Amino acid sequence: AYYLAPHVAQPYQPLQRSVSVASFHAAQADKMPLSSIDPSLALGFYCDDRSDFDDLCRRIAAAASGDSSPILTVADRAPDYLLDDGVDDEIEAMDEDGC
């Protein structure tokens, strides 16, 4: 199985320092045997093009429509709790004491 996993521990970077966004993305696909993947943590789909993706979305929506607790859903837009609600999202740097 091939996967993209940018979840690699990195050294702490002070907020004042400019950090490349590329460091948060996988640079290449890694691989592991299917038998090593924990099925409770892994779910993946390959879509060759936009048409495949649209078809996948339709199938997922159809499968989830009759289930009150589907394992997977597809949404047309971000949930309301992810939209700007006027809250100041500015990140404040902590001093050396952690305050």
HELIX and SHEET records of a PDB file:
HELIX    1   1 VAL A   21  PHE A   24  5                                   4    
HELIX    2   2 LEU A   34  SER A   36  5                                   3    
HELIX    3   3 ARG A   50  ALA A   64  1                                  15    
HELIX    4   4 ASP A   80  LEU A   82  5                                   3    
SHEET    1   A 2 TYR A   2  TYR A   3  0                                        
SHEET    2   A 2 ASP A  30  LYS A  31 -1                                        
END                                                                             
